[in-house]
Amino acid sequence: MRLFFALWPGPALREQLAALGREARHRCGGRATPPDKLHLTLAFLGEASAPQADALAASTRERAIAPGTWTLSRIGHFPRAGGHFPRAGVVWAGGDAGAEALATLHDRLAALADDAGLGVRSPGAFTPHVTLLRRAGAPPEGWRPTPLDWHYRAAALVASTSRHGTHEYVTLARTRH
């Protein structure tokens, strides 16, 4: 199974992100992320055995994270070809306010994964973002969405599986809050 640590938006923020995704699709084309799959990946860990996943889930339940707020205030784009991101044509929402705390959380969760014998598999520097679209063109120059505040209190360890061509996410454990 493939594992990652993530933050999941609450229902109100999820709807706001879905609305932003619809606006982005209107402006950029592409395929929108389904609302129930909108999340922030804090650390992608890759393939893990069942014993590794169990050990990491137990460690995750013992951890607490500091609550925080991340403000999504800009739209970005990972281009279709080249670079560190094979996710061709990804349009994302992100922001700098609160990103430093997310980078610290990323580092702490990566250390927790290392202790379980797993390493972070994300290429390049950590760029906190929420994928809104795939296979999309670049957003229009100067487009700034209405800022959205994401208040979080816990991170989740998530398993990703593929069934019938779609990804299913199952939360294995959450940090304490």
OpenMM code with the backbone's topology and positions (N, CA, C; nanometers):
from openmm import Vec3, app, unit

residues = "MET ARG LEU PHE PHE ALA LEU TRP PRO GLY PRO ALA LEU ARG GLU GLN LEU ALA ALA LEU GLY ARG GLU ALA ARG HIS ARG CYS GLY GLY ARG ALA THR PRO PRO ASP LYS LEU HIS LEU THR LEU ALA PHE LEU GLY GLU ALA SER ALA PRO GLN ALA ASP ALA LEU ALA ALA SER THR ARG GLU ARG ALA ILE ALA PRO GLY THR TRP THR LEU SER ARG ILE GLY HIS PHE PRO ARG ALA GLY GLY HIS PHE PRO ARG ALA GLY VAL VAL TRP ALA GLY GLY ASP ALA GLY ALA GLU ALA LEU ALA THR LEU HIS ASP ARG LEU ALA ALA LEU ALA ASP ASP ALA GLY LEU GLY VAL ARG SER PRO GLY ALA PHE THR PRO HIS VAL THR LEU LEU ARG ARG ALA GLY ALA PRO PRO GLU GLY TRP ARG PRO THR PRO LEU ASP TRP HIS TYR ARG ALA ALA ALA LEU VAL ALA SER THR SER ARG HIS GLY THR HIS GLU TYR VAL THR LEU ALA ARG THR ARG HIS".split()
positions = [
    Vec3(0.0838, -0.1183, 0.0000),
    Vec3(0.0000, 0.0000, 0.0000),
    Vec3(0.0879, 0.1240, 0.0000),
    Vec3(0.0363, 0.2297, -0.0605),
    Vec3(0.1090, 0.3570, -0.0651),
    Vec3(0.0595, 0.4440, 0.0495),
    Vec3(0.1530, 0.5040, 0.1225),
    Vec3(0.1180, 0.5847, 0.2387),
    Vec3(0.1569, 0.7302, 0.2189),
    Vec3(0.0808, 0.8167, 0.2842),
    Vec3(0.1182, 0.9581, 0.2911),
    Vec3(0.0547, 1.0192, 0.4147),
    Vec3(0.1141, 1.1293, 0.4614),
    Vec3(0.0557, 1.2097, 0.5676),
    Vec3(-0.0178, 1.3252, 0.5013),
    Vec3(-0.1337, 1.3608, 0.5561),
    Vec3(-0.2147, 1.4654, 0.4939),
    Vec3(-0.2933, 1.5446, 0.5979),
    Vec3(-0.3358, 1.6613, 0.5539),
    Vec3(-0.4381, 1.7392, 0.6239),
    Vec3(-0.5624, 1.7336, 0.5373),
    Vec3(-0.6778, 1.7117, 0.6014),
    Vec3(-0.8059, 1.7078, 0.5308),
    Vec3(-0.8870, 1.8301, 0.5712),
    Vec3(-0.9455, 1.8992, 0.4746),
    Vec3(-1.0268, 2.0167, 0.5096),
    Vec3(-1.1596, 1.9751, 0.5723),
    Vec3(-1.2124, 2.0625, 0.6568),
    Vec3(-1.3467, 2.0414, 0.7094),
    Vec3(-1.4482, 2.0640, 0.5986),
    Vec3(-1.5752, 2.0327, 0.6235),
    Vec3(-1.6774, 2.0417, 0.5185),
    Vec3(-1.6907, 2.1797, 0.4538),
    Vec3(-1.6888, 2.2861, 0.5327),
    Vec3(-1.7057, 2.4200, 0.4749),
    Vec3(-1.5877, 2.4558, 0.3851),
    Vec3(-1.4666, 2.4301, 0.4322),
    Vec3(-1.3485, 2.4593, 0.3508),
    Vec3(-1.3452, 2.3698, 0.2272),
    Vec3(-1.3839, 2.2440, 0.2424),
    Vec3(-1.3873, 2.1528, 0.1270),
    Vec3(-1.4769, 2.2104, 0.0170),
    Vec3(-1.5932, 2.2634, 0.0551),
    Vec3(-1.6830, 2.3217, -0.0453),
    Vec3(-1.6212, 2.4457, -0.1081),
    Vec3(-1.5526, 2.5271, -0.0286),
    Vec3(-1.4860, 2.6452, -0.0837),
    Vec3(-1.3758, 2.6047, -0.1811),
    Vec3(-1.3002, 2.5020, -0.1465),
    Vec3(-1.1958, 2.4530, -0.2366),
    Vec3(-1.2557, 2.3940, -0.3640),
    Vec3(-1.3670, 2.3223, -0.3516),
    Vec3(-1.4340, 2.2669, -0.4694),
    Vec3(-1.4821, 2.3797, -0.5609),
    Vec3(-1.5359, 2.4866, -0.5012),
    Vec3(-1.5800, 2.6017, -0.5808),
    Vec3(-1.4607, 2.6672, -0.6504),
    Vec3(-1.3477, 2.6775, -0.5802),
    Vec3(-1.2269, 2.7318, -0.6413),
    Vec3(-1.1806, 2.6410, -0.7551),
    Vec3(-1.1924, 2.5099, -0.7364),
    Vec3(-1.1582, 2.4159, -0.8428),
    Vec3(-1.2459, 2.4330, -0.9657),
    Vec3(-1.3751, 2.4570, -0.9438),
    Vec3(-1.4658, 2.4801, -1.0576),
    Vec3(-1.4275, 2.6087, -1.1317),
    Vec3(-1.3938, 2.7127, -1.0555),
    Vec3(-1.3502, 2.8380, -1.1186),
    Vec3(-1.2201, 2.8152, -1.1958),
    Vec3(-1.1273, 2.7406, -1.1368),
    Vec3(-1.0007, 2.7125, -1.2040),
    Vec3(-1.0234, 2.6321, -1.3321),
    Vec3(-1.1155, 2.5372, -1.3265),
    Vec3(-1.1447, 2.4568, -1.4462),
    Vec3(-1.2007, 2.5450, -1.5574),
    Vec3(-1.2845, 2.6404, -1.5208),
    Vec3(-1.3395, 2.7341, -1.6188),
    Vec3(-1.2274, 2.8149, -1.6845),
    Vec3(-1.1261, 2.8521, -1.6058),
    Vec3(-1.0169, 2.9352, -1.6561),
    Vec3(-0.9052, 2.8556, -1.7241),
    Vec3(-0.8833, 2.7281, -1.6815),
    Vec3(-0.7647, 2.6538, -1.7242),
    Vec3(-0.7946, 2.5225, -1.7956),
    Vec3(-0.9202, 2.4788, -1.7964),
    Vec3(-0.9511, 2.3469, -1.8512),
    Vec3(-0.9045, 2.2390, -1.7545),
    Vec3(-0.8919, 2.1177, -1.8009),
    Vec3(-0.8396, 2.0104, -1.7187),
    Vec3(-0.9461, 1.9324, -1.6453),
    Vec3(-0.9006, 1.8459, -1.5555),
    Vec3(-0.9873, 1.7575, -1.4789),
    Vec3(-0.9802, 1.7976, -1.3321),
    Vec3(-1.0958, 1.8276, -1.2731),
    Vec3(-1.1019, 1.8727, -1.1345),
    Vec3(-1.0825, 1.7571, -1.0375),
    Vec3(-1.0177, 1.7853, -0.9257),
    Vec3(-1.0065, 1.6888, -0.8167),
    Vec3(-1.1439, 1.6752, -0.7514),
    Vec3(-1.1946, 1.5547, -0.7339),
    Vec3(-1.3242, 1.5385, -0.6659),
    Vec3(-1.3183, 1.5989, -0.5249),
    Vec3(-1.4257, 1.6643, -0.4808),
    Vec3(-1.4234, 1.7304, -0.3501),
    Vec3(-1.3804, 1.6409, -0.2345),
    Vec3(-1.4182, 1.5143, -0.2355),
    Vec3(-1.3817, 1.4261, -0.1238),
    Vec3(-1.2347, 1.3850, -0.1255),
    Vec3(-1.1623, 1.4219, -0.2310),
    Vec3(-1.0203, 1.3890, -0.2402),
    Vec3(-0.9309, 1.5124, -0.2231),
    Vec3(-0.9894, 1.6284, -0.2015),
    Vec3(-0.9114, 1.7499, -0.1805),
    Vec3(-0.8404, 1.7419, -0.0453),
    Vec3(-0.7082, 1.7571, -0.0469),
    Vec3(-0.6284, 1.7483, 0.0752),
    Vec3(-0.4934, 1.8153, 0.0517),
    Vec3(-0.4200, 1.8316, 0.1593),
    Vec3(-0.2814, 1.8777, 0.1521),
    Vec3(-0.1927, 1.7595, 0.1889),
    Vec3(-0.1083, 1.7156, 0.0969),
    Vec3(-0.0131, 1.6098, 0.1274),
    Vec3(0.1036, 1.6720, 0.2020),
    Vec3(0.1237, 1.6274, 0.3258),
    Vec3(0.2346, 1.6765, 0.4070),
    Vec3(0.3632, 1.6008, 0.3784),
    Vec3(0.3525, 1.4720, 0.3508),
    Vec3(0.4694, 1.3895, 0.3193),
    Vec3(0.4224, 1.2635, 0.2489),
    Vec3(0.4742, 1.2392, 0.1298),
    Vec3(0.4423, 1.1172, 0.0559),
    Vec3(0.5494, 1.0139, 0.0885),
    Vec3(0.5080, 0.8970, 0.1362),
    Vec3(0.6013, 0.7960, 0.1843),
    Vec3(0.6211, 0.6804, 0.0879),
    Vec3(0.5314, 0.6613, -0.0051),
    Vec3(0.5447, 0.5536, -0.1022),
    Vec3(0.4964, 0.4203, -0.0487),
    Vec3(0.5458, 0.3135, -0.1089),
    Vec3(0.5022, 0.1776, -0.0754),
    Vec3(0.5485, 0.1376, 0.0641),
    Vec3(0.4602, 0.0694, 0.1352),
    Vec3(0.4919, 0.0208, 0.2696),
    Vec3(0.4305, -0.1162, 0.2893),
    Vec3(0.4953, -0.1960, 0.3700),
    Vec3(0.4405, -0.3271, 0.4063),
    Vec3(0.3357, -0.3070, 0.5153),
    Vec3(0.2547, -0.4091, 0.5392),
    Vec3(0.1547, -0.4013, 0.6456),
    Vec3(0.2188, -0.3801, 0.7825),
    Vec3(0.3291, -0.4496, 0.8162),
    Vec3(0.3921, -0.4233, 0.9462),
    Vec3(0.4456, -0.2794, 0.9585),
    Vec3(0.5017, -0.2260, 0.8500),
    Vec3(0.5486, -0.0869, 0.8541),
    Vec3(0.4315, 0.0085, 0.8744),
    Vec3(0.3219, -0.0162, 0.8036),
    Vec3(0.2038, 0.0698, 0.8166),
    Vec3(0.1474, 0.0628, 0.9584),
    Vec3(0.1430, -0.0568, 1.0153),
    Vec3(0.0920, -0.0726, 1.1523),
    Vec3(0.1792, 0.0016, 1.2525),
    Vec3(0.3107, -0.0115, 1.2385),
    Vec3(0.4027, 0.0560, 1.3300),
    Vec3(0.3904, 0.2075, 1.3172),
    Vec3(0.3819, 0.2556, 1.1948),
    Vec3(0.3695, 0.3997, 1.1738),
    Vec3(0.2354, 0.4511, 1.2237),
    Vec3(0.1290, 0.3733, 1.2069),
    Vec3(-0.0025, 0.4141, 1.2579),
    Vec3(0.0009, 0.4267, 1.4098),
    Vec3(0.0650, 0.3321, 1.4767),
    Vec3(0.0753, 0.3390, 1.6231),
    Vec3(0.1534, 0.4626, 1.6662),
    Vec3(0.2631, 0.4910, 1.5981),
    Vec3(0.3423, 0.6102, 1.6304),
    Vec3(0.2651, 0.7383, 1.6022),
    Vec3(0.1880, 0.7370, 1.4957),
    Vec3(0.1099, 0.8556, 1.4588),
    Vec3(0.0074, 0.8871, 1.5676),
    Vec3(-0.0600, 0.7853, 1.6190),
    Vec3(-0.1617, 0.8063, 1.7234),
    Vec3(-0.1020, 0.8638, 1.8514),
    Vec3(0.0269, 0.8403, 1.8748),
    Vec3(0.0936, 0.8898, 1.9954),
    Vec3(0.1406, 1.0335, 1.9817),
    Vec3(0.1452, 1.0856, 1.8603),
    Vec3(0.1957, 1.2206, 1.8346),
    Vec3(0.0851, 1.3234, 1.8456),
    Vec3(0.1232, 1.4407, 1.8877),
    Vec3(0.0338, 1.5566, 1.8841),
    Vec3(0.1007, 1.6610, 1.7965),
    Vec3(0.0220, 1.7369, 1.7271),
    Vec3(0.0778, 1.8469, 1.6483),
    Vec3(0.0197, 1.9773, 1.7006),
    Vec3(0.0930, 2.0828, 1.6777),
    Vec3(0.0447, 2.2153, 1.7158),
    Vec3(-0.0630, 2.2577, 1.6165),
    Vec3(-0.1757, 2.3068, 1.6651),
    Vec3(-0.2764, 2.3565, 1.5711),
    Vec3(-0.2218, 2.4773, 1.4964),
    Vec3(-0.2760, 2.4991, 1.3797),
    Vec3(-0.2278, 2.6116, 1.3001),
    Vec3(-0.3288, 2.6557, 1.1968),
    Vec3(-0.2911, 2.7596, 1.1256),
    Vec3(-0.3725, 2.8130, 1.0164),
    Vec3(-0.2818, 2.8363, 0.8963),
    Vec3(-0.3276, 2.7909, 0.7837),
    Vec3(-0.2593, 2.8126, 0.6560),
    Vec3(-0.3556, 2.8895, 0.5676),
    Vec3(-0.3096, 3.0002, 0.5118),
    Vec3(-0.3943, 3.0816, 0.4249),
    Vec3(-0.3597, 3.0546, 0.2792),
    Vec3(-0.4588, 3.0038, 0.2060),
    Vec3(-0.4427, 2.9790, 0.0634),
    Vec3(-0.4806, 3.1079, -0.0091),
    Vec3(-0.3827, 3.1682, -0.0740),
    Vec3(-0.4053, 3.2999, -0.1325),
    Vec3(-0.3558, 3.3122, -0.2758),
    Vec3(-0.3077, 3.2030, -0.3321),
    Vec3(-0.2593, 3.2103, -0.4701),
    Vec3(-0.2828, 3.0802, -0.5432),
    Vec3(-0.2753, 3.0908, -0.6745),
    Vec3(-0.2907, 2.9768, -0.7638),
    Vec3(-0.1569, 2.9547, -0.8319),
    Vec3(-0.1158, 2.8295, -0.8402),
    Vec3(0.0094, 2.7961, -0.9065),
    Vec3(-0.0114, 2.6863, -1.0086),
    Vec3(0.0984, 2.6496, -1.0751),
    Vec3(0.0908, 2.5528, -1.1838),
    Vec3(0.2206, 2.4738, -1.1904),
    Vec3(0.2099, 2.3419, -1.1900),
    Vec3(0.3239, 2.2571, -1.2205),
    Vec3(0.3096, 2.2237, -1.3679),
    Vec3(0.4054, 2.2643, -1.4504),
    Vec3(0.3900, 2.2519, -1.5953),
    Vec3(0.3808, 2.1077, -1.6444),
    Vec3(0.3398, 2.0963, -1.7694),
    Vec3(0.3154, 1.9658, -1.8312),
    Vec3(0.4419, 1.8838, -1.8525),
    Vec3(0.5541, 1.9453, -1.8753),
    Vec3(0.6745, 1.8682, -1.9067),
    Vec3(0.7930, 1.9221, -1.8280),
    Vec3(0.8827, 1.8307, -1.7925),
    Vec3(1.0065, 1.8692, -1.7272),
    Vec3(0.9891, 1.9002, -1.5802),
    Vec3(1.0972, 1.9438, -1.5204),
    Vec3(1.0934, 1.9793, -1.3794),
    Vec3(1.0859, 1.8570, -1.2898),
    Vec3(1.0630, 1.8816, -1.1617),
    Vec3(1.0587, 1.7755, -1.0619),
    Vec3(0.9212, 1.7104, -1.0506),
    Vec3(0.8211, 1.7673, -1.1157),
    Vec3(0.6848, 1.7214, -1.0923),
    Vec3(0.6306, 1.6477, -1.2134),
    Vec3(0.6173, 1.5153, -1.2038),
    Vec3(0.5645, 1.4393, -1.3157),
    Vec3(0.4135, 1.4536, -1.3288),
    Vec3(0.3504, 1.5284, -1.2389),
    Vec3(0.2044, 1.5465, -1.2405),
    Vec3(0.1685, 1.6515, -1.3452),
    Vec3(0.1750, 1.6144, -1.4679),
    Vec3(0.1622, 1.7070, -1.5793),
    Vec3(0.0393, 1.7963, -1.5692),
    Vec3(0.0607, 1.9269, -1.5823),
    Vec3(-0.0475, 2.0227, -1.5896),
    Vec3(-0.1298, 2.0351, -1.4632),
    Vec3(-0.0664, 2.0371, -1.3469),
    Vec3(-0.1392, 2.0492, -1.2205),
    Vec3(-0.1584, 2.1962, -1.1857),
    Vec3(-0.2834, 2.2343, -1.1604),
    Vec3(-0.3154, 2.3673, -1.1081),
    Vec3(-0.3470, 2.3493, -0.9607),
    Vec3(-0.2856, 2.4318, -0.8772),
    Vec3(-0.2970, 2.4152, -0.7329),
    Vec3(-0.3232, 2.5469, -0.6621),
    Vec3(-0.3741, 2.5343, -0.5400),
    Vec3(-0.3920, 2.6493, -0.4507),
    Vec3(-0.2887, 2.6371, -0.3398),
    Vec3(-0.2301, 2.7483, -0.3043),
    Vec3(-0.1293, 2.7503, -0.1986),
    Vec3(-0.1194, 2.8886, -0.1390),
    Vec3(-0.0232, 2.9049, -0.0535),
    Vec3(-0.0036, 3.0353, 0.0083),
    Vec3(0.1131, 3.0326, 0.1037),
    Vec3(0.1663, 3.1500, 0.1325),
    Vec3(0.2835, 3.1610, 0.2181),
    Vec3(0.2489, 3.1758, 0.3655),
    Vec3(0.1338, 3.2359, 0.3971),
    Vec3(0.0971, 3.2576, 0.5372),
    Vec3(0.0676, 3.1235, 0.6035),
    Vec3(0.1529, 3.0821, 0.6959),
    Vec3(0.1377, 2.9534, 0.7624),
    Vec3(0.2191, 2.8425, 0.6994),
    Vec3(0.2846, 2.8679, 0.5867),
    Vec3(0.3607, 2.7638, 0.5166),
    Vec3(0.4830, 2.7195, 0.5961),
    Vec3(0.5434, 2.8099, 0.6725),
    Vec3(0.6615, 2.7729, 0.7514),
    Vec3(0.6248, 2.6678, 0.8565),
    Vec3(0.5103, 2.6842, 0.9216),
    Vec3(0.4651, 2.5844, 1.0195),
    Vec3(0.4376, 2.4508, 0.9509),
    Vec3(0.3840, 2.4544, 0.8294),
    Vec3(0.3604, 2.3296, 0.7553),
    Vec3(0.4921, 2.2618, 0.7184),
    Vec3(0.5938, 2.3406, 0.6842),
    Vec3(0.7252, 2.2831, 0.6530),
    Vec3(0.7845, 2.2154, 0.7766),
    Vec3(0.7666, 2.2769, 0.8925),
    Vec3(0.8131, 2.2156, 1.0168),
    Vec3(0.7372, 2.0858, 1.0437),
    Vec3(0.6064, 2.0865, 1.0220),
    Vec3(0.5251, 1.9662, 1.0394),
    Vec3(0.5689, 1.8578, 0.9419),
    Vec3(0.5956, 1.8958, 0.8180),
    Vec3(0.6475, 1.8029, 0.7170),
    Vec3(0.7746, 1.7350, 0.7686),
    Vec3(0.8675, 1.8141, 0.8216),
    Vec3(0.9939, 1.7599, 0.8704),
    Vec3(0.9719, 1.6637, 0.9875),
    Vec3(0.8815, 1.6984, 1.0777),
    Vec3(0.8553, 1.6113, 1.1931),
    Vec3(0.7899, 1.4799, 1.1511),
    Vec3(0.6986, 1.4871, 1.0572),
    Vec3(0.6341, 1.3645, 1.0092),
    Vec3(0.7311, 1.2796, 0.9274),
    Vec3(0.8209, 1.3437, 0.8542),
    Vec3(0.9236, 1.2701, 0.7801),
    Vec3(1.0145, 1.1950, 0.8770),
    Vec3(1.0487, 1.2566, 0.9897),
    Vec3(1.1311, 1.1903, 1.0909),
    Vec3(1.0568, 1.0715, 1.1515),
    Vec3(0.9279, 1.0873, 1.1741),
    Vec3(0.8459, 0.9779, 1.2261),
    Vec3(0.8453, 0.8609, 1.1270),
    Vec3(0.8336, 0.8917, 0.9987),
    Vec3(0.8369, 0.7879, 0.8949),
    Vec3(0.9734, 0.7211, 0.8897),
    Vec3(1.0797, 0.7996, 0.9027),
    Vec3(1.2149, 0.7421, 0.9038),
    Vec3(1.2295, 0.6416, 1.0172),
    Vec3(1.1748, 0.6749, 1.1332),
    Vec3(1.1818, 0.5841, 1.2483),
    Vec3(1.1107, 0.4513, 1.2207),
    Vec3(1.0116, 0.4534, 1.1325),
    Vec3(0.9376, 0.3316, 1.0967),
    Vec3(0.9995, 0.2602, 0.9765),
    Vec3(1.1141, 0.3101, 0.9299),
    Vec3(1.1810, 0.2473, 0.8170),
    Vec3(1.1313, 0.2928, 0.6818),
    Vec3(1.0585, 0.4035, 0.6801),
    Vec3(1.0086, 0.4610, 0.5545),
    Vec3(1.0678, 0.5997, 0.5381),
    Vec3(1.0910, 0.6397, 0.4158),
    Vec3(1.1412, 0.7738, 0.3903),
    Vec3(1.0443, 0.8510, 0.3050),
    Vec3(1.0560, 0.9814, 0.3074),
    Vec3(0.9719, 1.0666, 0.2241),
    Vec3(1.0133, 1.0489, 0.0793),
    Vec3(0.9152, 1.0277, -0.0069),
    Vec3(0.9416, 1.0007, -0.1488),
    Vec3(0.9106, 1.1196, -0.2393),
    Vec3(0.8857, 1.2360, -0.1821),
    Vec3(0.8525, 1.3535, -0.2626),
    Vec3(0.9799, 1.4174, -0.3157),
    Vec3(0.9889, 1.4396, -0.4467),
    Vec3(1.1086, 1.5029, -0.5022),
    Vec3(1.1103, 1.6529, -0.4724),
    Vec3(1.2289, 1.7068, -0.4571),
    Vec3(1.2436, 1.8508, -0.4401),
    Vec3(1.1989, 1.9008, -0.3037),
    Vec3(1.1980, 2.0314, -0.2911),
    Vec3(1.1587, 2.0954, -0.1661),
    Vec3(1.0079, 2.0812, -0.1446),
    Vec3(0.9682, 2.0821, -0.0179),
    Vec3(0.8264, 2.0722, 0.0166),
    Vec3(0.7552, 2.2014, -0.0251),
    Vec3(0.6527, 2.1882, -0.1073),
    Vec3(0.5709, 2.3004, -0.1516),
    Vec3(0.4275, 2.2723, -0.1106),
    Vec3(0.3807, 2.3305, 0.0028),
    Vec3(0.2432, 2.3011, 0.0443),
    Vec3(0.1437, 2.3510, -0.0603),
    Vec3(0.0571, 2.2610, -0.1036),
    Vec3(-0.0424, 2.2960, -0.2056),
    Vec3(-0.1578, 2.1958, -0.2028),
    Vec3(-0.2689, 2.2391, -0.2578),
    Vec3(-0.3854, 2.1531, -0.2770),
    Vec3(-0.4074, 2.1431, -0.4272),
    Vec3(-0.4038, 2.0215, -0.4800),
    Vec3(-0.4245, 2.0017, -0.6233),
    Vec3(-0.5713, 2.0239, -0.6562),
    Vec3(-0.5970, 2.1230, -0.7415),
    Vec3(-0.7332, 2.1533, -0.7856),
    Vec3(-0.7664, 2.0857, -0.9183),
    Vec3(-0.6675, 2.0838, -1.0105),
    Vec3(-0.6884, 2.0305, -1.1456),
    Vec3(-0.5680, 1.9505, -1.1903),
    Vec3(-0.5914, 1.8564, -1.2792),
    Vec3(-0.4849, 1.7844, -1.3491),
    Vec3(-0.5090, 1.8010, -1.4990),
    Vec3(-0.4010, 1.7848, -1.5750),
    Vec3(-0.4076, 1.7985, -1.7209),
    Vec3(-0.4668, 1.9331, -1.7615),
    Vec3(-0.4208, 2.0368, -1.6956),
    Vec3(-0.4753, 2.1716, -1.7183),
    Vec3(-0.3669, 2.2656, -1.7692),
    Vec3(-0.4116, 2.3701, -1.8338),
    Vec3(-0.3219, 2.4754, -1.8770),
    Vec3(-0.2880, 2.5675, -1.7609),
    Vec3(-0.1959, 2.6578, -1.7860),
    Vec3(-0.1541, 2.7537, -1.6831),
    Vec3(-0.2671, 2.8513, -1.6521),
    Vec3(-0.2777, 2.8946, -1.5268),
    Vec3(-0.3792, 2.9940, -1.4913),
    Vec3(-0.3472, 3.1286, -1.5556),
    Vec3(-0.4487, 3.2106, -1.5782),
    Vec3(-0.4230, 3.3423, -1.6359),
    Vec3(-0.3337, 3.4260, -1.5444),
    Vec3(-0.2480, 3.5029, -1.6038),
    Vec3(-0.1571, 3.5912, -1.5299),
    Vec3(-0.2359, 3.6857, -1.4396),
    Vec3(-0.1920, 3.6962, -1.3159),
    Vec3(-0.2526, 3.7912, -1.2236),
    Vec3(-0.3778, 3.7434, -1.1522),
    Vec3(-0.4234, 3.6217, -1.1792),
    Vec3(-0.5440, 3.5726, -1.1113),
    Vec3(-0.5124, 3.5437, -0.9657),
    Vec3(-0.5839, 3.6072, -0.8761),
    Vec3(-0.5692, 3.5867, -0.7323),
    Vec3(-0.7051, 3.5486, -0.6753),
    Vec3(-0.7172, 3.4305, -0.6172),
    Vec3(-0.8455, 3.3922, -0.5588),
    Vec3(-0.8700, 3.4652, -0.4274),
    Vec3(-0.9926, 3.4631, -0.3816),
    Vec3(-1.0240, 3.5124, -0.2478),
    Vec3(-0.9516, 3.4228, -0.1482),
    Vec3(-0.8734, 3.4793, -0.0547),
    Vec3(-0.7988, 3.3953, 0.0399),
    Vec3(-0.8920, 3.3063, 0.1234),
    Vec3(-0.8441, 3.1840, 0.1489),
    Vec3(-0.9159, 3.0865, 0.2301),
    Vec3(-0.8260, 3.0471, 0.3471),
    Vec3(-0.8787, 3.0513, 0.4677),
    Vec3(-0.8030, 3.0092, 0.5861),
    Vec3(-0.8330, 2.8638, 0.6177),
    Vec3(-0.7276, 2.7847, 0.6291),
    Vec3(-0.7385, 2.6435, 0.6631),
    Vec3(-0.6881, 2.6277, 0.8064),
    Vec3(-0.7791, 2.6036, 0.8985),
    Vec3(-0.7449, 2.5795, 1.0381),
    Vec3(-0.7323, 2.4278, 1.0564),
    Vec3(-0.6194, 2.3849, 1.1109),
    Vec3(-0.5982, 2.2407, 1.1291),
    Vec3(-0.5530, 2.2120, 1.2720),
    Vec3(-0.5832, 2.0891, 1.3145),
    Vec3(-0.5481, 2.0461, 1.4506),
    Vec3(-0.4867, 1.9070, 1.4536),
    Vec3(-0.5002, 1.8312, 1.3467),
    Vec3(-0.4481, 1.6945, 1.3425),
    Vec3(-0.4073, 1.6600, 1.2003),
    Vec3(-0.3078, 1.5729, 1.1907),
    Vec3(-0.2647, 1.5193, 1.0614),
    Vec3(-0.3086, 1.3738, 1.0545),
    Vec3(-0.3251, 1.3237, 0.9340),
    Vec3(-0.3697, 1.1857, 0.9138),
    Vec3(-0.2644, 1.1059, 0.8382),
    Vec3(-0.2477, 0.9800, 0.8784),
    Vec3(-0.1718, 0.8839, 0.8003),
    Vec3(-0.2723, 0.8146, 0.7102),
    Vec3(-0.2480, 0.8190, 0.5799),
    Vec3(-0.3462, 0.7732, 0.4823),
    Vec3(-0.2838, 0.6671, 0.3914),
    Vec3(-0.3625, 0.5636, 0.3617),
    Vec3(-0.3242, 0.4623, 0.2635),
    Vec3(-0.3996, 0.4916, 0.1349),
    Vec3(-0.3287, 0.4843, 0.0242),
    Vec3(-0.3883, 0.5055, -0.1072),
    Vec3(-0.3848, 0.3729, -0.1826),
    Vec3(-0.5002, 0.3322, -0.2322),
    Vec3(-0.5092, 0.2117, -0.3131),
    Vec3(-0.5803, 0.2456, -0.4434),
    Vec3(-0.5535, 0.1689, -0.5458),
    Vec3(-0.6201, 0.1883, -0.6749),
    Vec3(-0.7172, 0.0744, -0.6973),
    Vec3(-0.8403, 0.1113, -0.7299),
    Vec3(-0.9424, 0.0124, -0.7649),
    Vec3(-1.0206, 0.0647, -0.8837),
    Vec3(-1.0262, -0.0157, -0.9858),
    Vec3(-1.1049, 0.0182, -1.1055),
    Vec3(-1.0644, 0.1536, -1.1620),
    Vec3(-0.9344, 0.1824, -1.1597),
    Vec3(-0.8846, 0.3057, -1.2196),
    Vec3(-0.9000, 0.4303, -1.1343),
    Vec3(-0.9477, 0.4180, -1.0132),
    Vec3(-0.9588, 0.5351, -0.9251),
    Vec3(-0.8828, 0.5091, -0.7959),
    Vec3(-0.8374, 0.6164, -0.7353),
    Vec3(-0.7677, 0.6071, -0.6074),
    Vec3(-0.8685, 0.6150, -0.4939),
    Vec3(-0.8486, 0.5286, -0.3967),
    Vec3(-0.9283, 0.5342, -0.2750),
    Vec3(-0.8344, 0.5655, -0.1604),
    Vec3(-0.8771, 0.6543, -0.0712),
    Vec3(-0.7975, 0.6927, 0.0432),
    Vec3(-0.8627, 0.6399, 0.1699),
    Vec3(-0.7819, 0.5772, 0.2549),
    Vec3(-0.8289, 0.5251, 0.3824),
    Vec3(-0.7392, 0.5821, 0.4916),
    Vec3(-0.7987, 0.6504, 0.5888),
    Vec3(-0.7221, 0.7033, 0.7004),
    Vec3(-0.6912, 0.5888, 0.7970),
    Vec3(-0.5609, 0.5685, 0.8210),
    Vec3(-0.5160, 0.4627, 0.9111),
    Vec3(-0.5021, 0.5120, 1.0545),
    Vec3(-0.4631, 0.6382, 1.0704),
    Vec3(-0.4427, 0.6947, 1.2052),
    Vec3(-0.4403, 0.8466, 1.1948),
    Vec3(-0.4696, 0.9099, 1.3067),
    Vec3(-0.4606, 1.0563, 1.3182),
    Vec3(-0.3735, 1.0903, 1.4380),
    Vec3(-0.3060, 1.2039, 1.4266),
    Vec3(-0.2326, 1.2545, 1.5415),
    Vec3(-0.3318, 1.3032, 1.6452),
    Vec3(-0.2865, 1.3124, 1.7696),
    Vec3(-0.3711, 1.3671, 1.8753),
    Vec3(-0.3800, 1.5185, 1.8581),
    Vec3(-0.4837, 1.5752, 1.9167),
    Vec3(-0.4951, 1.7216, 1.9181),
    Vec3(-0.5520, 1.7686, 2.0486),
] * unit.nanometer
topology = app.Topology()
chain = topology.addChain("A")
for resn in residues:
    res = topology.addResidue(resn, chain)
    for name in ("N", "CA", "C"):
        topology.addAtom(name, app.Element.getBySymbol(name[0]), res)
